[in-house]
Amino acid sequence: MIELFNSANDAVCGFLGINSYLQGVIVMVCINVIAVLGMSVLTGFTRLFSFGNAGFMSIGAYTTAILAVQFKVNFLLAIIIGALFAGLVAYLLGSITLRLNGDYFLITCLGFGECVRVLFNYTKNLTGGSAGYPGIPPYSSMLFSVICAVIAFFVAWRFIHSKYGRNLTSIRENAMAAEAVGVNAYRTKRMSFTFSAIYAGWAGALYGGYLMYIVPSSFNLAKSCELITTTVIGGLGSLTGSVLGAIIVTVLPEVFRALANYRMLLYGIAVVMIIMFKPSGLYGYKEFSIKRIIAFFRNLGKKKAPQPVAASEQGEEAEKK
Amino acid sequence: MSEEKNLVLEMINVEKHFGGVHAIDDFSVKIEKGQIHGLIGPNGAGKTTIFNNITGIYKPDAGKILFDGKDITGTPPHKVAQLGIGRTFQNIRLFSNLSVLDNVIIASNLDATYNMPQAIFHSKKYKDREKFVQEKAMELIRIVGLQDRVAERANSLPYGHQRKLEIARALALDPKLLLLDEPAAGMNAEESMELVEFVKEIRDQFHITILMIEHHMDVVTNLCDYCTVLNFGKTIAVGTPAEVKSNPDVITAYLGGAD
């Protein structure tokens, strides 16, 4: 099965002329896209901040790796179980912690992420401890990762544009009013948290398959922070913004690779700039749409009365929803 | 007995304390189907506390609240809403960054009966329900007269329109009972009279019962069938607006509150 995907991948890459370095970058982009989409649903749409999503990534990664290596489970099934297991852990954690308000929830997530990392460090018999877990089959080919990212985006999009997504947004906007129109805030938050953890677990599983080797320290607090900053850069409340953010944050360090250690500095500056000049992120509360771009260029042509076009465009979007 | 059957809301000896403060003291009320019942009283009399006890934001310390004959004392807010009690807030609480349409659609969870796989694969049921929800929301928006502003953001609307949008959102729950918290606040005389007509219209069109908190006496006189006057958590008068207005206790409460 893995061979099938990998030979298909070789064929596609050979046909398109994508070298192995570029393939690696694309795989990392896809992995980050999936993790950030999860973060986006939680932070951008529900306004819950979690500094523990790297923990869910590691749960997904280790579960998948252990299933695939020790129990010889088919990698597709292993990924699904890994992601769902991360979701289950989030469901249980959320059941306890989501009754807490904003900051307290954030702190428990932070603590949870660190606990998971330490746990994987100490359970040497199962996870190999800090020496890492080697020998994971290389299932995360470029083709497979891209397919995963597309499916992830599709599912997240449909999820957000249904009553579930509306409920999340209503919590973000005004929790008290949401309850007054029959939205169960607690369960809705927990659903959002579980959804985000499943995505994190999924991304973690792909990460393991790409590097073929995982260590607990790659899922540290810095990784969680990176997920949050990426979501904020891309734009809160926007799935396409999150995808854009994930692409930029993954590709930018590669572009500046020649600058060696200074690239993290530049990355930091870029984040600060975006937060200063565009606090809602690149695509805050808007989705990327071809229609809007066409309308924008039409307006450029007319140079007059952009207001009515913008209004009708919004109307169309509302109708689409 | 036939009268009893028609009771939509009944509160029996409800009490709520905050520390040593008796926000509501031994409050009882009976509201019949189709009535518009006013809740009046000076600031801090406990009117909004009564709303919050009905809608489950607070749990009463004593007493019982019956809705349609069912005990709803201490039921959480989302369940109360699902049972059919819609409300508006004194300080408007809209989903301010969302469009007018989305504000109303969010209140349609009970109509959107599809499940997760159906939503993700856009099954026929999903499409039917979404279409229904959309049309229903548009209809409600048309009834409150905001049809030209469907795509606008809720917080960009003028104040009066925001109040109407809140009512439309509450109506999307198909409520049996509508709780209006100072719907005429900040309105001038003309706007208030418009509101009176509007509330009567929705009462007749949706066959709902309304409990409202209001300060404008002209609104109360023109709109309410009965009213209850509160002062410091205690009921000081019950009756038709005309009866209440001439009650000496009420007059002292209002005038006494001024010193």
Interface residues (C-beta under 8 A of the other chain):
Chain A: V155 R158 F159 S162 K163 Y164 R166 N167 T169 S170 E173 N174 M176 A177 A178 E179 A180 V181 G182 V183 N184 A185 G237 Y285 A311 Q314 G315 E317 A318 K321
Chain B: T55 I57 P76 P77 H78 A81 Q82 G86 R87 F89 R93 L94 F95 S96 N97 L98 S99 L101 D102 I105 I106 A107 S108 N109 L110 A112 Y114 M116 A119 I120 F121 H122 Y126 E130 V150 A151 E152 R169 A170 A172 L173
